[in-house]
Amino acid sequence: MSNKAIFYHAGCPVCVAAEDNVAKAIDPTRYDVEIVHLGNDKSRVSEAEAAGVKSVPALVLDGEPFHINFGASLADLK
């Protein structure tokens, strides 16, 4: 059984690069990776906030947020 990983992004160039280089590099036998584009799915911004995400791109791995780079703050996505 794999653990859950959620990659939150907003579609900006920084986010797309992080998705290509980080999210897609995660071992799919260890993690079930979900990609969430917050620019397209604003209803999930509060979910990202509750997980501790402050800015995107960010990866929530085993319940812990990892901020990869600064593309946009969550406040900008509301």
Residue pairs with C-beta under 8 A, 6 or more apart in sequence:
2 28
2 29
2 30
2 31
2 32
3 30
3 31
3 32
3 61
3 62
4 31
4 32
4 34
4 62
5 23
5 26
5 31
5 32
5 33
5 34
5 59
5 60
5 61
5 62
6 33
6 34
6 36
6 51
6 59
6 60
7 18
7 19
7 22
7 23
7 33
7 34
7 35
7 36
7 57
7 58
7 59
7 60
8 36
8 38
8 44
8 48
8 53
8 56
8 57
8 58
8 59
8 60
9 15
9 16
9 18
9 19
9 35
9 36
9 37
9 38
9 39
9 56
9 57
9 58
9 71
10 37
10 38
10 39
10 56
10 57
10 71
10 72
10 77
11 37
11 39
11 40
12 56
12 71
12 72
13 71
14 57
14 69
14 70
14 71
15 56
15 57
15 71
15 72
18 57
18 68
18 69
18 71
19 35
19 57
22 57
22 59
22 68
23 33
23 35
23 59
26 33
31 61
36 44
36 48
38 44
38 45
38 48
38 56
38 74
38 77
39 77
42 77
42 78
45 74
45 77
45 78
48 56
48 58
48 60
48 74
49 74
51 60
51 63
51 65
52 60
52 64
52 65
53 60
53 65
53 67
53 74
54 65
54 67
54 73
54 74
55 67
55 70
55 71
55 72
55 73
55 74
56 71
56 72
56 74
56 77
57 67
57 68
57 69
57 71
58 65
58 66
58 67
58 68
59 65
59 66
59 68
60 66
